[in-house]
Amino acid sequence: MQFGVEALDQHYGSAQALRQVSFEITPGECLAVLGRNGAGKTTLLKCLMGLLTPTGGRVMIDGADGTSWSPNRRSRAGIAYVPQGREIFAELTVGENIEAAARAHGTYGSPAMEEAISNFPVLREMWKRSGGALSGGQQQQLALARALVTQPRLLILDEPTEGIQPNIVALIGEVLRSLKGRISILLVEQYLDFAIETADAFVILSRGTIVETGRAGAMSRENLTRFIAV
């Protein structure tokens, strides 16, 4: 998917949360957006998904101006979003969460559905358990599988490792790296080691402004740490 933003601005009243943010995601790669808390990362993702309408600038999707597109239209275009906090359907079972997403996107019973589930073996074990009864790590695996059954061309992730035990973080990293080359990934992440292991390129936000960009091999850990350390 060709995806990017051009001169994106976002205001909350008199406060400006995003200032002239521009970048493109290279198809099949992972772009990590880093920054301290309050840098504007989650606001940016909400603009990308149509949950907020930017004050200025454009969201470009496959060469078209998608700034005014609804979240549903963006989803239909092949964009999947796993928000911070996961937002699974707690009252539905694991199976019902996944099947609902698959049916909505016409992938129920497809190889893509089976592949998405097989990435996270614990989900088969928990198939009939309610989403609300899962641990945080299990819920994150469910949220990722639910996104992947839709066969996205762009996967947007907001803090996927937050509060997750190390072995699950490692599994999520393996899955994301296996997806590169097939789909594009936009990753917002505070865990620097995970971002370095996963991303091909970085965008650094500070107070709503891009202050640094670069390819993974050209940006040192020390430089990245300088922008995200509290």
Backbone as numpy.savetxt, mean C-alpha at the origin, in Angstrom:
# Nx Ny Nz CAx CAy CAz Cx Cy Cz
1.17 -1.05 -14.44 0.34 0.15 -14.44 1.21 1.40 -14.44
0.86 2.35 -15.26 1.49 3.67 -15.23 0.76 4.50 -14.18
1.49 4.93 -13.15 0.85 5.63 -12.04 1.80 6.69 -11.49
1.24 7.87 -11.24 2.04 8.94 -10.65 1.19 10.10 -10.21
1.82 11.06 -9.57 1.13 12.28 -9.16 1.93 13.48 -9.64
1.21 14.54 -9.95 1.82 15.76 -10.47 1.40 16.95 -9.61
2.37 17.56 -8.94 2.17 18.81 -8.18 0.98 18.72 -7.24
0.91 17.63 -6.48 -0.24 17.40 -5.60 -0.18 18.30 -4.37
-1.28 18.99 -4.11 -1.44 19.81 -2.90 -2.66 19.31 -2.13
-2.58 19.42 -0.80 -3.74 19.09 0.03 -3.75 20.01 1.24
-4.88 20.68 1.44 -5.04 21.57 2.58 -6.10 21.02 3.54
-5.87 21.24 4.83 -6.90 21.06 5.85 -7.14 22.43 6.45
-8.14 23.13 5.95 -8.33 24.50 6.36 -7.14 25.34 5.92
-6.51 26.02 6.87 -5.35 26.85 6.53 -4.04 26.06 6.56
-4.10 24.83 7.05 -2.89 24.01 7.13 -2.69 23.24 5.83
-1.47 23.25 5.32 -1.16 22.54 4.08 -0.45 21.24 4.42
-1.10 20.12 4.09 -0.56 18.80 4.42 0.35 18.26 3.34
0.11 18.63 2.07 0.95 18.22 0.95 1.27 19.44 0.10
2.51 19.53 -0.35 2.95 20.68 -1.14 3.67 20.21 -2.40
3.02 20.36 -3.54 3.66 20.13 -4.83 4.37 18.76 -4.90
3.66 17.73 -4.47 4.22 16.38 -4.46 4.10 15.77 -5.86
5.22 15.34 -6.41 5.24 14.73 -7.74 6.16 13.51 -7.74
5.69 12.41 -8.29 6.54 11.23 -8.50 5.82 10.27 -9.42
6.56 9.32 -9.96 6.01 8.22 -10.75 6.52 6.91 -10.20
5.70 5.87 -10.30 6.11 4.53 -9.91 6.49 3.77 -11.18
7.70 3.26 -11.22 8.12 2.45 -12.35 7.33 1.14 -12.34
6.65 0.79 -13.43 5.85 -0.44 -13.44 6.66 -1.66 -13.00
6.08 -2.44 -12.11 6.72 -3.66 -11.64 7.70 -3.46 -10.50
7.85 -2.22 -10.05 8.78 -1.94 -8.95 8.03 -1.55 -7.69
8.79 -1.50 -6.59 8.27 -1.03 -5.31 8.87 0.33 -4.99
8.00 1.31 -4.81 8.41 2.64 -4.38 8.02 2.81 -2.92
8.99 3.12 -2.07 8.72 3.34 -0.65 8.66 4.83 -0.37
7.61 5.24 0.33 7.45 6.62 0.79 7.76 6.64 2.28
8.81 7.36 2.64 9.26 7.41 4.02 9.12 8.82 4.57
9.07 8.91 5.89 8.99 10.21 6.55 8.56 10.04 7.98
8.83 11.04 8.78 8.42 11.00 10.18 6.90 11.06 10.30
6.39 10.75 11.49 4.97 10.92 11.74 4.58 12.37 11.48
3.45 12.55 10.79 3.00 13.89 10.46 3.59 14.45 9.19
4.36 13.63 8.46 4.99 14.12 7.23 4.01 14.26 6.08
2.84 13.61 6.19 1.84 13.68 5.12 1.65 12.38 4.37
2.24 11.29 4.88 2.21 10.03 4.15 0.80 9.46 4.01
0.07 9.39 5.11 -1.28 8.82 5.04 -2.21 9.73 4.27
-2.05 11.04 4.40 -2.84 11.97 3.59 -2.58 11.72 2.11
-1.33 11.51 1.75 -0.98 11.21 0.36 -1.71 9.97 -0.12
-1.70 8.90 0.66 -2.35 7.67 0.23 -3.85 7.85 0.07
-4.45 8.62 0.95 -5.90 8.87 0.83 -6.22 9.64 -0.45
-5.34 10.54 -0.84 -5.52 11.24 -2.12 -5.36 10.27 -3.29
-4.40 9.37 -3.18 -4.17 8.41 -4.26 -5.36 7.48 -4.45
-6.05 7.16 -3.36 -7.17 6.22 -3.43 -8.52 6.90 -3.62
-8.54 8.23 -3.69 -9.80 8.93 -3.88 -10.60 9.11 -2.61
-9.99 8.86 -1.46 -10.66 9.06 -0.18 -10.61 10.52 0.24
-9.67 11.27 -0.33 -9.59 12.72 -0.20 -9.42 13.31 -1.59
-10.04 14.44 -1.82 -9.84 15.15 -3.09 -8.74 16.18 -2.90
-7.64 16.07 -3.64 -6.55 17.03 -3.45 -6.98 18.44 -3.80
-6.37 19.40 -3.12 -6.65 20.80 -3.39 -6.13 21.22 -4.76
-5.02 20.62 -5.15 -4.43 20.93 -6.45 -3.60 19.77 -6.94
-3.26 19.82 -8.22 -2.46 18.76 -8.82 -3.30 17.64 -9.39
-2.61 16.59 -9.87 -3.31 15.51 -10.55 -2.77 14.15 -10.11
-3.68 13.18 -10.11 -3.33 11.77 -9.95 -3.47 11.13 -11.32
-2.38 10.62 -11.86 -2.37 10.07 -13.21 -2.39 8.54 -13.16
-3.37 7.96 -13.85 -3.55 6.51 -13.87 -3.59 6.05 -15.32
-2.57 5.30 -15.72 -2.46 4.82 -17.10 -2.62 5.95 -18.12
-2.00 7.08 -17.83 -2.01 8.21 -18.75 -3.24 9.09 -18.68
-4.23 8.70 -17.88 -5.46 9.49 -17.74 -5.44 10.25 -16.42
-6.12 11.39 -16.41 -6.26 12.16 -15.18 -7.32 11.49 -14.31
-6.87 10.79 -13.27 -7.80 10.07 -12.40 -8.09 10.79 -11.11
-7.78 12.08 -11.04 -7.93 12.83 -9.79 -9.35 12.78 -9.26
-10.33 12.83 -10.13 -11.73 12.86 -9.70 -12.36 11.47 -9.62
-11.60 10.44 -9.92 -12.17 9.09 -9.91 -12.54 8.68 -8.49
-13.63 7.95 -8.36 -14.06 7.43 -7.07 -13.13 6.31 -6.62
-13.12 5.98 -5.32 -12.35 4.82 -4.88 -12.72 3.54 -5.61
-14.01 3.36 -5.89 -14.44 2.15 -6.59 -13.87 2.10 -8.01
-13.88 3.25 -8.70 -13.33 3.25 -10.06 -11.83 2.96 -10.04
-11.13 3.48 -9.06 -9.69 3.20 -8.95 -9.46 1.72 -8.68
-10.30 1.15 -7.82 -10.20 -0.28 -7.56 -10.43 -1.09 -8.82
-11.44 -0.69 -9.59 -11.74 -1.39 -10.85 -10.62 -1.24 -11.87
-9.86 -0.15 -11.75 -8.74 0.07 -12.66 -7.53 -0.78 -12.29
-7.59 -1.43 -11.11 -6.51 -2.32 -10.72 -5.67 -1.85 -9.56
-6.22 -0.95 -8.73 -5.48 -0.45 -7.57 -6.09 -1.06 -6.31
-5.26 -1.70 -5.51 -5.70 -2.27 -4.23 -5.00 -1.54 -3.09
-5.72 -1.34 -2.00 -5.23 -0.53 -0.89 -5.39 -1.31 0.41
-4.29 -1.46 1.14 -4.34 -2.03 2.49 -4.00 -0.91 3.46
-5.01 -0.34 4.13 -4.77 0.84 4.97 -4.11 0.47 6.29
-3.59 1.48 6.95 -3.07 1.29 8.30 -4.22 0.84 9.19
-4.01 -0.20 9.98 -5.08 -0.73 10.80 -5.87 -1.83 10.13
-5.57 -2.10 8.87 -6.04 -3.26 8.11 -7.50 -3.17 7.66
-8.42 -2.81 8.57 -9.83 -2.61 8.22 -10.46 -3.82 7.53
-10.21 -5.00 8.09 -10.93 -6.18 7.63 -12.35 -6.15 8.18
-13.21 -7.03 7.68 -14.56 -7.15 8.22 -14.50 -8.10 9.41
-14.51 -7.53 10.61 -14.28 -8.32 11.82 -15.37 -9.35 12.07
-16.60 -9.05 11.63 -17.72 -9.96 11.89 -17.80 -11.09 10.89
-17.08 -10.99 9.77 -17.07 -12.06 8.77 -15.92 -13.01 9.05
-16.04 -14.24 8.56 -14.95 -15.19 8.69 -13.82 -14.83 7.73
-12.69 -15.47 7.94 -11.57 -15.29 7.02 -12.00 -15.60 5.60
-12.66 -16.74 5.43 -13.12 -17.13 4.10 -14.08 -16.13 3.49
-15.00 -15.63 4.30 -15.98 -14.67 3.78 -15.32 -13.36 3.39
-14.31 -12.91 4.15 -13.57 -11.71 3.77 -12.95 -11.85 2.39
-12.29 -12.97 2.18 -11.58 -13.19 0.91 -12.56 -13.42 -0.23
-13.58 -14.23 0.02 -14.54 -14.54 -1.04 -15.31 -13.31 -1.47
-15.63 -12.42 -0.54 -16.36 -11.20 -0.90 -15.54 -10.35 -1.87
-14.24 -10.21 -1.59 -13.38 -9.43 -2.48 -13.25 -10.10 -3.83
-13.11 -11.42 -3.83 -12.95 -12.16 -5.09 -14.21 -12.07 -5.94
-15.35 -12.23 -5.33 -16.61 -12.15 -6.10 -16.82 -10.75 -6.66
-16.47 -9.73 -5.89 -16.65 -8.36 -6.36 -15.79 -8.04 -7.57
-14.68 -8.76 -7.72 -13.75 -8.49 -8.83 -13.71 -9.61 -9.86
-14.63 -10.56 -9.73 -14.74 -11.62 -10.73 -13.60 -12.62 -10.72
-12.94 -12.78 -9.56 -11.81 -13.72 -9.49 -12.12 -14.92 -8.61
-13.37 -15.06 -8.18 -13.71 -16.19 -7.29 -13.43 -17.52 -7.99
-12.70 -18.39 -7.31 -12.38 -19.70 -7.87 -11.25 -19.70 -8.88
-10.64 -18.55 -9.11 -9.58 -18.44 -10.12 -8.23 -18.83 -9.53
-7.24 -19.12 -10.39 -5.88 -19.37 -9.89 -5.34 -18.20 -9.08
-5.73 -16.98 -9.44 -5.26 -15.81 -8.70 -5.75 -15.85 -7.26
-6.97 -16.30 -7.06 -7.51 -16.41 -5.70 -6.73 -17.44 -4.91
-6.47 -18.58 -5.51 -5.73 -19.63 -4.82 -4.30 -19.19 -4.50
-3.67 -18.49 -5.44 -2.30 -18.02 -5.21 -2.26 -17.02 -4.06
-3.23 -16.11 -4.03 -3.26 -15.11 -2.97 -3.38 -15.77 -1.60
-4.21 -16.80 -1.51 -4.39 -17.50 -0.24 -3.15 -18.30 0.12
-2.55 -18.94 -0.87 -1.39 -19.80 -0.60 -0.18 -19.02 -0.12
-0.15 -17.72 -0.38 0.94 -16.90 0.15 0.97 -16.88 1.67
-0.19 -17.11 2.29 -0.33 -16.99 3.74 -1.02 -18.25 4.27
-0.27 -19.34 4.50 -0.87 -20.63 4.85 -1.77 -20.61 6.08
-1.51 -19.70 7.03 -2.33 -19.67 8.24 -3.79 -19.37 7.93
-4.07 -18.73 6.81 -5.45 -18.36 6.49 -6.31 -19.58 6.24
-5.75 -20.63 5.66 -6.51 -21.87 5.47 -6.86 -22.48 6.82
-5.94 -22.41 7.75 -6.18 -22.96 9.08 -7.27 -22.17 9.81
-7.37 -20.89 9.52 -8.31 -20.00 10.20 -9.54 -19.70 9.34
-9.79 -20.47 8.31 -10.77 -20.14 7.28 -12.15 -19.80 7.84
-12.58 -20.52 8.88 -13.93 -20.32 9.41 -13.94 -19.49 10.69
-12.81 -18.94 11.03 -12.73 -18.09 12.22 -13.05 -16.65 11.83
-13.71 -15.94 12.72 -14.06 -14.55 12.41 -12.81 -13.69 12.36
-12.85 -12.67 11.51 -11.70 -11.79 11.38 -11.33 -11.11 12.68
-12.34 -10.78 13.48 -12.08 -10.11 14.74 -11.38 -10.97 15.77
-11.38 -12.29 15.57 -10.74 -13.21 16.51 -9.27 -13.47 16.17
-8.80 -12.91 15.07 -7.42 -13.13 14.65 -6.45 -12.21 15.38
-5.21 -12.63 15.47 -4.16 -11.75 15.99 -3.87 -10.65 14.98
-3.10 -9.65 15.41 -2.77 -8.56 14.49 -2.02 -9.04 13.26
-1.09 -9.96 13.45 -0.34 -10.49 12.32 -1.21 -11.29 11.38
-2.14 -12.06 11.93 -3.06 -12.83 11.10 -4.01 -11.90 10.34
-4.46 -10.85 11.00 -5.32 -9.88 10.31 -4.58 -9.20 9.16
-3.30 -8.91 9.35 -2.55 -8.27 8.27 -2.40 -9.22 7.09
-2.17 -10.49 7.36 -2.09 -11.47 6.28 -3.43 -11.57 5.55
-4.52 -11.52 6.30 -5.84 -11.55 5.68 -6.06 -10.31 4.81
-5.68 -9.15 5.33 -5.86 -7.91 4.56 -5.06 -7.95 3.26
-3.85 -8.48 3.32 -3.03 -8.58 2.11 -3.62 -9.58 1.13
-4.04 -10.74 1.63 -4.63 -11.74 0.74 -5.90 -11.20 0.10
-6.70 -10.51 0.88 -7.95 -9.94 0.35 -7.66 -8.93 -0.76
-6.58 -8.17 -0.62 -6.20 -7.24 -1.68 -5.69 -7.98 -2.91
-4.91 -9.02 -2.69 -4.28 -9.72 -3.82 -5.26 -10.55 -4.63
-6.37 -11.01 -4.02 -7.33 -11.80 -4.80 -8.00 -10.95 -5.87
-7.92 -9.64 -5.76 -8.52 -8.77 -6.77 -7.64 -8.63 -8.01
-6.47 -9.29 -8.00 -5.50 -9.20 -9.10 -5.12 -7.75 -9.41
-4.61 -7.03 -8.41 -4.27 -5.62 -8.64 -3.07 -5.47 -9.55
-3.01 -4.33 -10.20 -1.81 -3.95 -10.95 -0.95 -2.99 -10.13
-1.57 -2.38 -9.12 -0.84 -1.54 -8.16 -1.36 -1.86 -6.77
-0.45 -2.19 -5.87 -0.79 -2.49 -4.48 -0.24 -1.37 -3.61
-1.13 -0.70 -2.86 -0.75 0.40 -1.98 -0.87 -0.07 -0.54
0.22 0.07 0.22 0.28 -0.44 1.59 0.67 0.67 2.55
-0.10 0.82 3.61 0.18 1.82 4.64 0.62 1.12 5.92
1.91 1.20 6.22 2.50 0.63 7.44 2.15 -0.85 7.63
2.46 -1.73 6.67 2.05 -3.13 6.79 2.75 -3.91 7.89
3.87 -3.40 8.42 4.58 -4.14 9.47 4.27 -3.63 10.87
3.44 -2.62 10.98 3.19 -1.99 12.29 2.58 -3.00 13.27
3.25 -3.19 14.40 2.74 -4.06 15.45 2.75 -5.54 15.11
3.55 -5.94 14.12 3.56 -7.32 13.65 4.83 -8.01 14.13
4.72 -9.28 14.53 5.88 -10.02 15.02 6.86 -10.28 13.89
8.15 -10.43 14.22 9.20 -10.50 13.19 9.02 -11.59 12.15
8.56 -12.78 12.54 8.43 -13.84 11.54 7.36 -13.52 10.51
6.31 -12.80 10.92 5.27 -12.40 9.98 5.76 -11.26 9.10
6.54 -10.35 9.67 7.16 -9.29 8.86 8.02 -9.91 7.77
8.79 -10.94 8.12 9.64 -11.60 7.13 8.81 -12.24 6.03
7.69 -12.88 6.41 6.82 -13.50 5.41 6.23 -12.45 4.48
5.75 -11.35 5.03 5.18 -10.28 4.21 6.23 -9.76 3.23
7.45 -9.59 3.71 8.52 -9.14 2.83 8.78 -10.11 1.69
8.78 -11.40 1.99 8.99 -12.41 0.94 7.89 -12.34 -0.11
6.65 -12.19 0.35 5.52 -12.13 -0.59 5.64 -10.89 -1.48
5.93 -9.74 -0.88 6.03 -8.51 -1.67 7.16 -8.60 -2.69
8.28 -9.14 -2.29 9.40 -9.25 -3.24 9.07 -10.21 -4.37
8.27 -11.24 -4.07 7.88 -12.18 -5.13 6.91 -11.56 -6.12
6.21 -10.51 -5.70 5.23 -9.85 -6.57 5.88 -8.86 -7.54
7.05 -8.36 -7.17 7.71 -7.36 -8.01 8.00 -7.95 -9.39
7.84 -7.11 -10.38 7.95 -7.56 -11.76 6.61 -7.88 -12.37
5.65 -8.25 -11.50 4.29 -8.54 -11.97 3.33 -7.39 -11.67
3.48 -6.80 -10.49 2.65 -5.66 -10.14 3.54 -4.56 -9.55
3.00 -3.35 -9.50 3.69 -2.23 -8.87 3.25 -2.15 -7.41
4.14 -1.65 -6.56 3.84 -1.55 -5.14 4.23 -0.16 -4.65
3.33 0.47 -3.91 3.63 1.72 -3.22 3.57 1.42 -1.73
4.68 1.58 -1.06 4.83 1.18 0.33 5.11 2.38 1.21
4.23 2.64 2.18 4.53 3.60 3.24 4.96 2.79 4.45
6.12 3.08 4.98 6.69 2.22 6.02 7.61 3.00 6.95
7.53 2.68 8.24 8.41 3.28 9.24 9.59 2.37 9.58
9.43 1.06 9.33 10.47 0.10 9.65 11.50 0.12 8.53
12.62 0.78 8.79 13.58 1.07 7.74 14.18 -0.19 7.13
14.52 -1.18 7.95 15.11 -2.40 7.41 14.18 -3.05 6.39
12.90 -3.10 6.71 11.92 -3.70 5.80 11.85 -2.91 4.50
11.83 -1.60 4.61 11.76 -0.75 3.41 12.99 -0.95 2.53
14.16 -1.00 3.15 15.40 -1.17 2.38 15.42 -2.51 1.67
14.95 -3.56 2.35 14.94 -4.90 1.76 13.93 -5.04 0.63
12.90 -4.20 0.63 11.77 -4.38 -0.28 11.76 -3.40 -1.45
12.15 -2.15 -1.21 11.93 -1.09 -2.19 13.03 -1.03 -3.25
12.64 -0.57 -4.43 13.57 -0.28 -5.52 13.93 1.20 -5.58
13.05 2.03 -5.01 13.27 3.48 -5.03 12.58 4.09 -3.82
13.00 5.30 -3.47 12.48 5.97 -2.28 12.04 7.39 -2.61
10.97 7.81 -1.92 10.55 9.20 -1.86 10.48 9.55 -0.38
11.14 10.64 0.00 11.16 11.05 1.40 10.30 12.31 1.55
9.31 12.24 2.45 8.44 13.37 2.73 8.83 14.01 4.07
8.78 15.33 4.11 8.94 16.07 5.35 7.99 17.25 5.32
7.07 17.29 6.27 6.08 18.36 6.35 5.35 18.56 5.02
5.01 17.44 4.40 4.21 17.48 3.18 4.96 17.76 1.91
6.29 17.89 1.99 7.11 18.21 0.83 8.11 17.10 0.57
8.33 16.77 -0.70 9.38 15.81 -1.03 10.74 16.48 -0.85
11.56 15.90 0.02 12.88 16.48 0.29 14.01 15.62 -0.27
13.70 14.41 -0.71 14.74 13.54 -1.27 14.08 12.42 -2.06
14.69 12.04 -3.16 14.27 10.87 -3.93 15.53 10.14 -4.39
15.38 8.86 -4.70 16.54 8.15 -5.21 16.30 6.67 -5.35
17.16 6.01 -6.12 17.13 4.57 -6.27 17.69 3.93 -5.00
17.24 2.70 -4.74 17.64 2.03 -3.51 19.15 1.92 -3.38
19.84 1.56 -4.45 21.27 1.37 -4.38 22.06 2.65 -4.21
21.42 3.77 -4.44 22.13 5.05 -4.40 21.88 5.82 -3.10
21.02 5.27 -2.22 20.70 5.97 -0.98 21.21 5.16 0.20
22.05 5.76 1.00 22.64 5.05 2.14 21.64 4.97 3.29
21.85 3.97 4.15 21.03 3.84 5.35 21.12 5.10 6.20
22.32 5.66 6.30 22.52 6.86 7.12 21.68 8.02 6.60
21.62 8.17 5.29 20.85 9.26 4.71 19.36 9.05 4.93
18.90 7.80 4.75 17.49 7.50 4.97 17.12 7.71 6.43
17.98 7.26 7.33 17.72 7.41 8.76 17.60 8.87 9.16
18.38 9.70 8.54 18.37 11.13 8.85 17.00 11.75 8.64
16.26 11.22 7.67 14.96 11.81 7.35 13.80 11.22 8.15
14.01 10.04 8.75 12.87 9.41 9.43 13.07 9.25 10.92
14.28 9.48 11.42 14.53 9.34 12.85 13.74 10.39 13.62
13.21 9.96 14.76 12.42 10.87 15.59 13.34 11.86 16.29
